[in-house]
Amino acid sequence: MAAMSQNEFKRPSWQTVVIFTLAFWLGASLLVDFVMMPGLYTAGMLTQPGFASAGYSIFWVFNRLELVGAALALTGSLVLLNTHYLPISRGRTAIILSLLLLAVALVDTYGLTPHMSALGMQLNLFEPATEVPTAMNQMHGSYWVLEALKLASAGMLLSLCYRQSPAEAIS
């Protein structure tokens, strides 16, 4: 009887992968957005001439990790739906949220980050630093909208996968 109940409440491995991936991704995003970037801003690093290339290097790595996280979340959602672990309605919601996360990661990686770093690059070292272009402020606004969308989607997907218990999947 004990062996039966132990197997009955065991989470599928893909559900665990999705939960840990989303938890790591959310934690890393919150760390970058609300600890690291404000810390660099208050330290005056944003006014340094080489900050655009340093920022691009930081976000290059982080954006690639986001792509891997989005791919794992989408793959896990597809597996959980295909194995009938998630009911159809929750599975479709999980897939839509995962696709949204992948789209945000793609836009950040191949759209915003290269353009923002290009706007911030100082190509002539002999000229004094100029003020921030207005296009950069608009891109910062776009970044924060996408970031809020990403955090909300990841949180909803994490909640959806975490709440789904093996007993609900069987019934």
C-alpha positions in Angstrom: 0.0 0.0 0.0 2.9 2.4 0.8 4.5 1.7 -2.5 1.3 2.4 -4.4 0.8 5.8 -2.7 4.4 6.7 -3.3 4.1 6.2 -7.1 0.7 7.8 -7.2 1.9 11.2 -6.0 5.2 11.3 -7.9 5.5 14.3 -10.3 6.5 13.5 -13.9 10.1 14.5 -14.6 9.0 17.0 -17.3 6.8 18.8 -14.8 9.8 19.1 -12.5 12.0 20.4 -15.3 9.4 23.0 -16.2 9.0 24.1 -12.6 12.8 24.4 -11.9 13.4 26.1 -15.2 10.8 28.7 -14.6 11.8 29.3 -11.0 15.4 29.8 -12.1 14.4 32.0 -14.9 12.1 34.2 -12.8 14.8 34.5 -10.1 17.5 35.4 -12.6 15.2 38.0 -14.3 14.3 39.6 -11.0 18.0 39.7 -10.0 19.1 41.3 -13.2 16.2 43.8 -13.4 15.9 44.8 -9.8 19.3 44.3 -8.3 22.1 44.3 -10.9 20.9 47.0 -13.3 19.8 49.5 -10.6 23.1 48.8 -8.8 25.1 49.6 -11.9 22.9 52.7 -12.4 23.5 54.1 -8.9 27.3 53.3 -9.2 27.4 55.6 -12.3 28.4 52.8 -14.7 25.8 53.8 -17.2 27.6 57.1 -17.9 30.9 55.3 -18.7 31.9 55.2 -22.4 32.3 51.4 -22.4 29.0 50.6 -20.7 27.2 49.8 -24.0 29.6 47.0 -24.9 29.7 45.7 -21.3 25.9 45.8 -21.2 25.7 43.9 -24.5 28.0 41.3 -23.2 25.9 40.8 -20.0 22.7 40.6 -21.9 24.1 38.5 -24.7 24.7 35.7 -22.2 21.5 36.3 -20.3 19.3 36.4 -23.4 20.7 33.0 -24.6 19.9 31.5 -21.2 16.4 32.9 -21.6 16.1 31.2 -25.0 17.1 27.9 -23.5 14.6 28.4 -20.6 11.8 29.2 -23.0 12.6 26.2 -25.2 12.6 23.9 -22.1 9.3 25.4 -20.9 7.7 24.9 -24.3 9.0 21.4 -24.7 7.9 20.5 -21.2 4.4 21.9 -21.8 4.1 20.0 -25.1 5.2 16.7 -23.4 2.8 17.3 -20.4 -0.1 17.9 -22.8 0.9 14.9 -25.1 1.1 12.5 -22.1 -2.3 13.7 -21.0 -0.8 14.9 -17.7 -2.3 18.3 -18.2 -6.0 18.5 -19.2 -6.6 19.9 -22.6 -7.7 23.4 -21.4 -4.7 23.8 -19.1 -2.4 22.3 -21.6 -3.4 24.8 -24.3 -3.0 27.6 -21.8 0.5 26.3 -20.9 1.5 26.1 -24.6 0.2 29.6 -25.3 2.1 31.0 -22.3 5.3 29.1 -23.3 5.0 30.4 -26.9 4.6 33.9 -25.5 7.8 33.4 -23.3 9.7 32.2 -26.4 8.5 35.2 -28.4 9.6 37.6 -25.7 13.0 36.0 -25.4 13.4 36.1 -29.2 12.5 39.8 -29.4 14.8 40.6 -26.5 17.7 38.6 -28.0 17.5 39.6 -31.6 15.6 42.8 -31.5 16.0 45.1 -28.5 19.4 44.2 -27.2 21.4 44.7 -30.4 19.6 47.9 -31.2 19.9 49.3 -27.7 23.6 48.5 -27.5 24.2 50.0 -31.0 22.5 53.2 -29.9 24.7 53.4 -26.8 28.0 52.7 -28.5 30.4 55.6 -28.6 32.3 55.2 -31.8 34.5 58.2 -31.6 36.7 58.1 -28.4 37.8 61.7 -28.8 34.4 63.2 -28.6 32.8 63.7 -25.2 29.9 61.5 -24.3 26.5 62.7 -25.5 23.2 62.4 -23.8 21.0 59.4 -24.1 19.1 59.3 -27.4 15.3 59.5 -27.3 15.1 56.2 -29.2 16.9 54.6 -26.3 14.3 55.8 -23.8 11.6 54.4 -26.1 13.4 51.1 -26.3 13.7 51.0 -22.5 10.0 51.4 -22.3 9.5 48.5 -24.7 11.9 46.4 -22.7 10.0 47.0 -19.5 6.7 46.2 -21.2 8.2 42.9 -22.5 9.8 42.2 -19.1 6.4 42.6 -17.3 4.8 40.4 -19.9 7.5 37.8 -19.4 7.3 37.9 -15.6 3.5 37.6 -15.7 3.5 34.7 -18.2 6.3 32.8 -16.4 4.5 33.2 -13.1 1.2 32.0 -14.5 2.9 29.0 -16.2 4.8 28.2 -13.0 1.6 28.3 -11.0 -0.2 26.2 -13.6 2.4 23.5 -13.6 3.0 23.5 -9.9 -0.7 23.2 -9.0 -1.3 20.3 -11.3 -1.0 17.2 -9.1 -0.7 13.6 -10.2 -4.0 12.8 -8.6 -5.8 15.4 -10.8 -4.1 14.0 -13.9 -5.5 10.5 -13.3 -9.1 11.6 -12.7 
